[in-house]
Amino acid sequence: MTRLRPASELRSILHRIDGLGYKAYKEIEGRYELEGFLLSIDHVQGDPFAEPSGVRLFVPERTAQFPERLWANRSCRIGLADFLTRAVAETLRRAATRVRGSRTSGLILIDAPGQEVLERTSVIVHKGDLEVRLKVGLPAAGRTVLGKAAAEILLGQLPELIERALRYRAHAPSEVERHVAANEDQDFLREKLKELGLVAFVANGSLLPRRSGVDDRPMPRERAVLFQSPPSMEVEIELPHAGPVRGMGIPSGVTLIVGGGYHGKSTLLRAIERGVYNHIPGDGRELVVTDPTAVKIRAEDGRRIEKVNISPFIGRLPFGKDTRSFSTDDASGSTSQAANIIEALEVGARVLLMDEDTCATNFMIRDHRMQELVAKEKEPITPFLDKVRQLYGELGVSTILAIGGSGEYFDVADRVIMMDEYRPRDVTAQAKAIAAKYKAERKAEGGERFGEITPRRPLPESINPSKGKRDVKLKAADRDEILFGAEEIDLSAVEQIVSRSQTRAIGHALVALKTRYLNGRRTLLEALEALERDLDREGLDLLTPYPVGDLARPRRYEIAAAINRLRTLEVLA
């Protein structure tokens, strides 16, 4: 354990190195006891143009004084940590103080969240104690230390930050309670779905539309249509804090979301897609929850596929190519969508979400006329239409499909919801009547059974994060791209990654899988389940050799998606 030094020593060092070369800052690394908290300067940047220095604040319960009910269980702790991360980010934004100097001089940063509430490393609640992880740009003029300015930041602004953001008395108690209670209610509601035979729930009064395609905040209420369940689908659920809430329960099985263009089909589906995560109070979707195993499926031309058994959907290809262990470096729309489904099922998905706008048409439907022209023996693709009931009947996997172009799916649907000017209507009876009146002329091509899901065993040596002299070269270039060793992993079609911090954690998870969980004998599912158990027990710090503040917890499905898109991946099937 590093020696705990007094604050006076830190001030003395900073005054002494004032005006020296930037590397003199290395002397301040260590732990210091300040009034009411500990300051840990973990890593000092090499120069003012590098990534800011890593700093942690340890605020004990006696200083923070948040009541025990706010950190009584895991759900509460994640909710409280999220509230405090936002409070710190907002306090820093309002202060907006920056010492003049080079590049990042004077900046204090925290990994600010979006609309979702995720387990993060920015703030960690240990019982009532707080650990806050920041980036601090140590001030410089050129490459010359501004020691007195650094003292003002570390010994002045950081204590002030604790007073304004990290003490219970700094907040309206009702605001903290509301944030934590909302998180706990959402976790409770999601856990309740299976017991109720539901795969999703959308509360009455929810505000689903977003401001724009690049702004995930809610559309202003005066411009939005608030959600109201059809009476036939309305259920009531008693929540621990909010009490009874009513809304639309989507039962397990096959559900269609239909309607004209721009009437809200995709908006509802996107809200359901994001319902695997909790949302902050005021987001509009804080009572929209979905089965935690739900995975959004789409076509993805050009992706790599490694030994996936896509034979339930794709039969023998021209020139005798076997699809029971299918590989390609350049998948078509149909083969990529088939692989995306099988890969999701392989790691435990129980709900598939699809929007016809991003699906391969020839994968979704083959009509009577095309069947007449192209004989089945010449068509290797079995359309999803002929497999969706088998998926549910044999595997217990539900599907929610937004579709506006084919009524053939009426025959296989358990429930049909029509969006009409953003208002849902239960039109199941009408859809079934139409299906009975206009009998399908096409022949079913799905066979007797769905087919086999073949577990695969990734070879750890094919997951290589090294580049040049570095054993691990890893960067989340954006929310949808990981630079992994010499490879680029394209995650642009993995739609349920909501934060770059998740992407960063996925990259680290791949390294952990390679070094600790995969051995050539474990299946991908077994390795991911072992990783999840350890993350539940040890937290996200498991993924990195030293504490960082910019990770958010990903689901196993997105970690699997990244592995499957790594172009060097090799597996035993």
C-alpha atoms as one frame of an Amber mdcrd trajectory, in Angstrom:
protein
   0.000   0.000   0.000   1.350   3.424  -0.972   2.221   5.657   1.998  -0.544
   8.094   2.837   0.878  11.614   2.698  -0.549  14.867   4.095  -2.067  17.527
   1.848   0.685  19.920   2.913   3.253  17.668   1.237   1.353  17.794  -2.050
   1.173  21.590  -1.864   4.883  21.785  -1.086   5.832  19.573  -4.047   3.666
  21.550  -6.462   5.154  24.871  -5.369   8.675  23.449  -5.595   8.273  22.076
  -9.149   6.579  25.234 -10.435   8.411  26.269 -13.603  10.215  22.940 -14.103
   9.806  20.569 -17.042   6.488  18.712 -17.280   7.913  15.338 -16.228   8.477
  16.813 -12.764   4.746  16.217 -12.180   5.569  12.486 -11.821   6.682  13.297
  -8.276   3.099  13.883  -7.126   1.888  10.345  -7.876   0.590   8.773  -4.667
  -2.151   9.032  -2.029  -2.898  12.110   0.081  -5.132  12.707   3.060  -7.265
  15.803   2.646 -10.010  17.068   4.903 -12.840  14.532   4.703 -11.492  12.430
   1.825  -8.465  10.726   0.272  -6.936  11.853  -3.013  -5.146   9.228  -5.094
  -3.087  10.472  -8.040  -2.723   7.164  -9.867  -1.123   8.175 -13.132   0.457
  11.424 -14.275   0.350  12.176 -17.981   3.716  12.240 -19.746   3.171  15.651
 -21.313   0.376  18.232 -21.563  -0.699  16.868 -24.949  -1.264  13.310 -23.655
  -4.463  11.946 -22.141  -5.153  13.734 -18.821  -3.917  12.261 -15.556  -5.907
   9.634 -13.648  -7.166  10.721 -10.232  -9.452   9.031  -7.700 -11.354  10.541
  -4.789 -12.232   8.270  -1.856 -15.094   9.834   0.078 -15.994   7.893   3.251
 -19.562   7.420   4.404 -19.041   9.822   7.312 -18.345  12.588   4.768 -20.836
  11.637   2.049 -23.653  10.745   4.505 -26.015   9.140   1.998 -28.681   7.143
   3.895 -28.306   3.370   3.868 -31.565   2.886   1.948 -29.868   4.514  -1.070
 -27.169   1.838  -1.229 -28.981  -1.127   0.315 -28.727  -3.431  -2.726 -26.976
  -3.665  -6.087 -29.774  -1.898  -7.971 -29.719   1.006  -5.499 -25.927   1.280
  -5.639 -25.915   1.461  -9.442 -28.702   4.054  -9.340 -26.886   6.152  -6.728
 -23.575   5.910  -8.606 -25.325   7.050 -11.775 -26.921   9.998  -9.973 -23.557
  11.055  -8.550 -21.778  10.700 -11.893 -24.337  13.054 -13.418 -24.047  15.427
 -10.459 -20.267  15.586 -10.846 -20.533  16.077 -14.617 -23.065  18.886 -14.190
 -21.019  20.574 -11.442 -17.922  20.496 -13.652 -19.911  21.817 -16.614 -21.234
  24.745 -14.601 -17.850  25.571 -13.137 -16.222  25.342 -16.573 -12.997  26.588
 -15.053  -9.860  26.076 -17.058  -6.376  27.326 -16.413  -4.789  28.896 -19.454
  -2.021  26.832 -20.880  -1.334  23.870 -23.094  -3.975  21.518 -24.494  -5.815
  19.863 -21.550  -4.501  22.266 -18.890  -6.964  22.684 -16.060  -9.595  20.294
 -17.361 -11.414  18.060 -14.877 -13.393  15.325 -16.603 -15.690  12.445 -15.684
 -17.146   9.812 -18.004 -20.571  11.424 -18.445 -23.537   9.084 -19.091 -26.294
   9.262 -21.695 -29.980   8.489 -21.150 -29.363   4.942 -19.900 -28.429   3.932
 -16.369 -25.510   1.509 -16.645 -23.094  -0.017 -14.194 -20.011   2.188 -14.598
 -16.554   2.740 -13.157 -16.891   6.551 -12.992 -18.389   6.373  -9.492 -18.424
   3.224  -7.377 -20.454   2.917  -4.186 -18.850   0.582  -1.614 -21.613   0.340
   0.966 -21.803   4.036   1.900 -18.272   4.927   0.808 -17.743   6.573  -2.587
 -14.925   6.157  -5.080 -14.905   8.768  -7.848 -12.618   8.458 -10.870 -11.642
  11.575 -12.781  -9.272  12.764 -15.468  -7.371  15.932 -14.612  -5.322  17.961
 -17.066  -2.345  19.084 -14.991  -1.687  22.677 -16.074   1.330  23.742 -18.086
   2.643  26.605 -20.170   4.055  24.777 -23.135   5.834  21.917 -21.363   6.535
  23.910 -18.196   4.793  22.979 -14.936   2.277  25.476 -13.558   2.537  24.107
 -10.019   0.544  26.787  -8.213  -2.326  26.392 -10.685  -2.190  22.618 -10.147
  -2.415  23.170  -6.387  -5.546  25.245  -6.928  -7.120  22.366  -8.877  -6.095
  19.474  -6.645  -6.376  21.193  -3.273  -9.080  23.739  -4.072 -11.405  22.665
  -6.865 -11.556  18.953  -5.965 -12.626  19.568  -2.331 -15.189  22.041  -3.667
 -16.441  19.382  -6.103 -17.026  17.024  -3.185 -18.996  19.682  -1.312 -21.187
  20.489  -4.318 -21.776  17.022  -5.783 -20.736  14.171  -3.494 -22.358  14.999
  -0.172 -25.971  14.134   0.573 -26.640  17.611   1.927 -25.719  19.112  -1.469
 -28.824  17.584  -3.092 -32.560  17.766  -2.672 -33.322  14.431  -0.962 -36.356
  13.901  -3.195 -34.188  14.083  -6.334 -31.738  11.450  -5.103 -34.575   9.224
  -3.898 -36.395   9.566  -7.220 -33.338   8.565  -9.236 -32.499   5.527  -7.116
 -36.140   4.441  -6.798 -36.662   4.653 -10.566 -33.696   2.363 -11.128 -34.930
  -0.141  -8.571 -38.454  -0.089 -10.023 -37.145  -0.806 -13.520 -35.064  -3.749
 -12.328 -38.063  -5.118 -10.441 -40.328  -4.673 -13.458 -37.902  -6.426 -15.802
 -37.579  -9.372 -13.429 -41.395  -9.566 -13.254 -41.839 -10.030 -17.017 -41.143
 -13.767 -17.130 -43.528 -14.487 -14.258 -46.256 -12.621 -16.164 -45.533 -14.370
 -19.475 -44.382 -11.108 -21.058 -41.327 -10.178 -23.106 -41.826  -6.401 -22.910
 -43.878  -3.767 -21.104 -44.575  -0.185 -22.204 -46.196   1.979 -19.535 -49.052
   4.311 -20.301 -47.791   7.881 -20.553 -44.382   6.858 -21.870 -42.764   9.303
 -24.280 -41.094   7.185 -26.968 -39.991   9.580 -29.773 -36.500  11.088 -29.543
 -35.391  14.588 -30.551 -33.540  13.349 -33.622 -31.580  10.452 -35.025 -28.448
  11.800 -33.315 -30.030  13.097 -30.093 -31.390  10.427 -27.751 -33.092  12.884
 -25.429 -36.915  12.859 -25.456 -38.874  14.873 -27.969 -40.496  17.902 -26.270
 -43.774  16.764 -24.711 -45.833  19.334 -26.570 -44.806  17.737 -29.893 -45.087
  14.089 -28.845 -47.939  11.596 -28.576 -47.772   9.863 -25.207 -48.156   6.098
 -25.245 -51.501   4.536 -24.316 -52.010   0.784 -24.316 -54.845  -0.849 -26.231
 -57.387  -1.982 -23.600 -57.035  -5.640 -24.628 -53.291  -5.638 -23.897 -53.298
  -3.518 -20.764 -51.805  -5.007 -17.613 -51.205  -3.567 -14.164 -48.023  -4.193
 -12.199 -47.312  -3.104  -8.631 -43.850  -1.539  -8.298 -41.918  -1.131  -5.019
 -41.776   2.670  -5.243 -44.102   3.914  -7.997 -46.935   1.626  -6.880 -49.394
   0.320  -9.499 -48.524   1.129 -13.116 -50.563   0.236 -16.168 -49.372  -0.274
 -19.695 -49.098  -2.586 -22.667 -47.755  -6.046 -21.958 -46.353  -7.846 -24.989
 -46.737 -11.580 -24.379 -44.213 -14.209 -25.375 -44.693 -15.631 -28.859 -44.703
 -13.918 -32.243 -45.748 -10.251 -32.228 -46.071  -8.011 -35.274 -45.958  -4.222
 -35.160 -47.699  -2.992 -38.311 -48.917   0.330 -39.669 -48.243   2.891 -42.337
 -44.952   4.663 -42.835 -44.153   7.352 -40.238 -46.864   6.101 -37.871 -44.466
   4.898 -35.175 -43.611   1.232 -35.857 -39.861   1.706 -35.669 -40.170   4.173
 -32.782 -41.973   1.576 -30.670 -39.519  -1.149 -31.668 -36.524   1.067 -30.836
 -37.966   1.785 -27.391 -38.404  -1.956 -26.827 -34.852  -2.552 -28.112 -33.471
  -0.070 -25.552 -35.715  -1.495 -22.834 -32.987  -3.990 -21.952 -31.432  -1.003
 -20.110 -32.787   1.254 -17.392 -33.345   4.945 -18.116 -33.142   8.107 -16.053
 -36.261   9.794 -14.662 -37.686  12.167 -17.255 -36.363  10.216 -20.232 -39.854
   9.066 -21.187 -38.834   5.402 -21.410 -38.154   4.810 -17.721 -41.066   2.347
 -17.570 -40.367   0.651 -20.900 -38.670  -2.632 -20.063 -37.762  -5.660 -22.129
 -36.590  -9.212 -21.494 -32.864  -8.776 -20.712 -31.920 -11.389 -23.320 -33.579
  -9.550 -26.230 -31.296  -9.010 -29.231 -31.862  -6.739 -32.232 -31.288  -8.624
 -35.485 -30.562  -7.138 -38.893 -28.844  -7.884 -42.193 -25.179  -6.935 -42.307
 -23.643  -7.206 -45.761 -19.892  -7.751 -45.790 -19.393  -9.057 -42.261 -17.220
 -12.076 -41.565 -18.765 -15.352 -40.387 -16.717 -18.121 -38.763 -18.066 -21.694
 -38.796 -21.670 -20.886 -37.881 -24.353 -23.512 -38.454 -26.810 -21.476 -40.518
 -28.477 -24.599 -41.971 -31.823 -23.873 -40.225 -32.148 -20.956 -42.680 -29.678
 -21.600 -45.492 -29.418 -25.028 -47.148 -26.648 -26.352 -49.350 -25.199 -23.573
 -51.479 -24.050 -23.792 -55.112 -20.984 -25.963 -55.724 -21.852 -28.076 -52.683
 -20.816 -25.560 -50.006 -21.956 -26.872 -46.611 -23.832 -24.434 -44.359 -23.613
 -26.512 -41.171 -20.208 -24.896 -40.546 -20.426 -21.811 -42.716 -17.570 -19.338
 -43.088 -17.166 -16.291 -45.282 -15.231 -13.031 -45.276 -18.015 -11.193 -47.128
 -21.498 -12.255 -46.061 -24.578 -11.410 -48.093 -27.649  -9.839 -46.546 -29.408
 -13.176 -46.046 -26.408 -15.160 -44.772 -25.438 -12.347 -42.397 -28.952 -12.154
 -40.964 -29.069 -15.928 -40.557 -25.705 -15.866 -38.767 -26.770 -12.966 -36.545
 -29.787 -14.981 -35.371 -27.865 -18.206 -34.777 -25.046 -16.385 -32.955 -27.590
 -14.679 -30.659 -29.307 -17.998 -29.927 -25.924 -19.624 -29.292 -25.292 -17.314
 -26.313 -28.797 -17.475 -24.850 -31.067 -14.901 -26.523 -34.746 -15.649 -25.865
 -36.238 -12.697 -27.759 -35.427 -11.514 -31.289 -36.264  -7.953 -32.388 -36.447
  -7.119 -36.088 -37.402  -4.182 -38.279 -38.126  -5.000 -41.908 -36.333  -1.766
 -42.883 -32.984  -3.341 -41.937 -33.723  -6.954 -42.896 -32.857  -8.819 -46.093
 -36.077  -9.179 -48.088 -35.211 -12.624 -49.457 -34.503 -13.806 -45.912 -37.874
 -12.631 -44.597 -40.312 -13.766 -47.321 -40.615 -15.826 -50.521 -44.025 -15.400
 -52.100 -46.092 -17.789 -54.216 -45.071 -16.303 -57.546 -41.372 -16.538 -56.751
 -41.870 -20.113 -55.573 -43.457 -20.895 -58.927 -40.578 -19.350 -60.860 -37.645
 -20.521 -58.709 -38.102 -24.088 -57.493 -37.242 -24.896 -53.882 -34.341 -27.120
 -54.937 -32.782 -24.038 -56.556 -33.365 -21.767 -53.548 -31.162 -22.480 -50.498
 -32.837 -19.842 -48.291 -35.697 -20.862 -46.018 -37.486 -17.604 -45.192 -37.834
 -16.506 -41.588 -41.601 -16.643 -42.119 -41.367 -20.454 -42.153 -39.096 -20.695
 -39.104 -40.493 -18.149 -36.670 -43.129 -20.507 -35.197 -40.580 -23.304 -34.819
 -38.312 -20.890 -32.980 -41.014 -20.291 -30.409 -42.522 -23.775 -30.275 -39.241
 -25.702 -30.014 -36.800 -23.251 -28.466 -39.099 -20.871 -26.581 -37.664 -17.892
 -28.489 -40.098 -15.018 -29.075 -39.988 -12.550 -31.962 -41.151  -8.947 -32.209
 -41.171  -7.798 -35.837 -41.960  -4.325 -37.187 -43.348  -4.876 -40.673 -45.465
  -2.963 -43.158 -44.909  -4.762 -46.455 -46.179  -8.333 -46.121 -49.392  -9.701
 -44.654 -48.064 -13.265 -44.980 -46.871 -12.958 -41.387 -50.491 -12.699 -40.186
 -50.668 -16.511 -40.422 -47.845 -17.034 -37.913 -48.466 -14.152 -35.491 -49.877
 -14.501 -31.982 -50.455 -10.765 -31.664 -50.674  -7.915 -34.177 -50.284  -4.324
 -32.977 -51.087  -1.509 -35.407 -49.475   1.877 -34.890 -51.863   4.609 -36.031
 -50.476   8.132 -35.627 -48.226   6.824 -32.821 -51.188   5.212 -31.043 -51.178
   1.403 -30.736 -54.242  -0.682 -31.561 -54.666  -4.416 -31.065 -55.709  -5.638
 -34.526 -55.002  -9.329 -33.983 -58.596 -10.384 -34.701 -58.756  -8.345 -37.919
 -55.404  -9.686 -39.101 -56.482 -13.275 -38.447 -59.783 -12.656 -40.259 -57.895
 -11.320 -43.284 -55.570 -14.335 -43.190 -58.586 -16.666 -43.136 -60.334 -14.782
 -45.951 -57.310 -14.633 -48.240 -55.638 -18.006 -47.871 -51.911 -18.008 -48.465
 -51.032 -19.519 -51.828 -47.376 -20.032 -50.981 -46.034 -23.359 -49.750 -44.457
 -23.570 -46.309 -40.764 -24.426 -46.662 -39.645 -24.731 -43.046 -39.604 -28.511
 -42.729 -40.537 -30.420 -39.594 -38.104 -28.859 -37.128 -36.135 -25.658 -36.651
 -32.714 -27.288 -36.775 -29.654 -27.461 -34.583 -27.803 -24.674 -32.756 -24.174
 -25.821 -32.801 -22.009 -24.547 -29.908 -18.611 -23.254 -30.993 -15.319 -23.196
 -29.082 -13.212 -20.115 -29.895  -9.461 -20.646 -30.024  -7.808 -18.098 -27.700
  -4.735 -17.745 -29.935  -6.971 -16.333 -32.701  -7.962 -13.397 -30.447  -4.817
 -11.301 -30.676  -4.765  -7.821 -29.085  -1.036  -7.254 -29.682   0.501  -4.827
 -32.137   4.190  -4.172 -32.607   5.957  -4.271 -29.261   2.725  -3.871 -27.269
   1.023  -6.983 -25.894  -2.289  -5.138 -25.779  -3.185  -2.341 -28.191  -6.797
  -1.447 -27.610  -8.952   1.595 -28.361 -12.652   2.306 -28.680 -12.435   4.553
 -31.728 -16.147   5.314 -31.357 -19.300   3.664 -30.065 -19.285   1.351 -33.073
 -15.607   0.535 -33.625 -12.834  -1.150 -31.643  -9.195  -0.993 -32.686  -8.055
  -4.386 -31.409  -4.394  -5.138 -32.004  -3.901  -4.907 -35.756  -7.636  -5.401
 -36.428 -10.661  -3.122 -36.606 -13.888  -4.574 -35.221 -16.901  -2.969 -36.900
 -19.871  -2.829 -34.511 -21.997  -0.403 -36.535 -24.725  -3.034 -36.987 -24.775
  -3.967 -33.278 -27.578  -1.605 -32.346 -27.872  -2.231 -28.602 -24.488  -0.768
 -27.716 -25.490   2.612 -26.311 -22.216   4.030 -24.993 -18.607   4.277 -26.074
 -17.792   3.240 -22.515 -19.506  -0.087 -23.210 -17.465  -0.446 -26.398 -14.293
   0.192 -24.412 -15.322  -2.481 -21.898 -16.092  -4.925 -24.710 -12.529  -4.534
 -25.981 -11.153  -5.293 -22.521 -13.590  -8.214 -22.194 -12.146  -9.773 -25.348
  -8.675  -9.609 -23.807 -10.010 -11.189 -20.595 -11.720 -13.963 -22.555  -8.490
 -14.726 -24.379  -6.284 -14.775 -21.292  -8.591 -16.230 -18.635 -11.752 -17.830
 -19.953 -11.132 -19.509 -23.325  -8.970 -22.603 -23.589 -10.107 -24.315 -26.801
 -12.460 -26.588 -24.844 -14.934 -24.092 -23.413 -17.814 -23.032 -25.625 -18.392
 -19.337 -26.210 -21.504 -19.470 -24.021 -19.645 -21.171 -21.163 -16.854 -18.588
 -21.303 -19.290 -15.661 -21.352 -21.284 -17.072 -18.440 -18.076 -17.458 -16.418
 -17.069 -13.881 -17.260 -20.504 -12.587 -16.226 -20.332 -14.395 -12.884 -16.959
 -12.822 -12.158 -18.155  -9.366 -13.242 -21.159  -9.697 -10.927 -18.832 -10.563
  -8.052 -15.793  -8.353  -8.733 -17.124  -5.530 -10.910 -15.677  -4.017 -14.062
 -12.227  -3.589 -12.496 -11.797  -7.267 -13.329 -11.233  -6.223 -16.950  -8.273
  -3.858 -16.533  -4.829  -4.126 -14.921  -5.375  -0.844 -13.046  -8.483   1.171
 -12.093 -10.037   3.257 -14.876 -13.102   5.481 -14.812 -14.428   5.135 -18.346
 -16.006   1.673 -18.568 -19.697   0.740 -18.648 -21.063  -2.786 -18.360 -21.911
  -4.464 -21.675 -24.228  -7.435 -22.049 -22.896 -10.829 -23.083 -24.699 -10.499
 -26.441 -22.690  -7.457 -27.485 -19.429  -9.039 -26.287 -20.270 -12.092 -28.395
 -21.091  -9.840 -31.343 -17.627  -8.279 -31.126 -15.898 -11.665 -31.010 -17.921
 -12.863 -33.978 -16.909  -9.801 -36.001 -13.197 -10.172 -35.246 -11.757 -11.164
 -38.614  -9.001 -13.321 -37.109 -11.413 -15.466 -35.065 -11.020 -19.220 -35.361
 -13.338 -21.729 -33.690 -13.843 -25.433 -33.234 -17.442 -26.355 -34.011
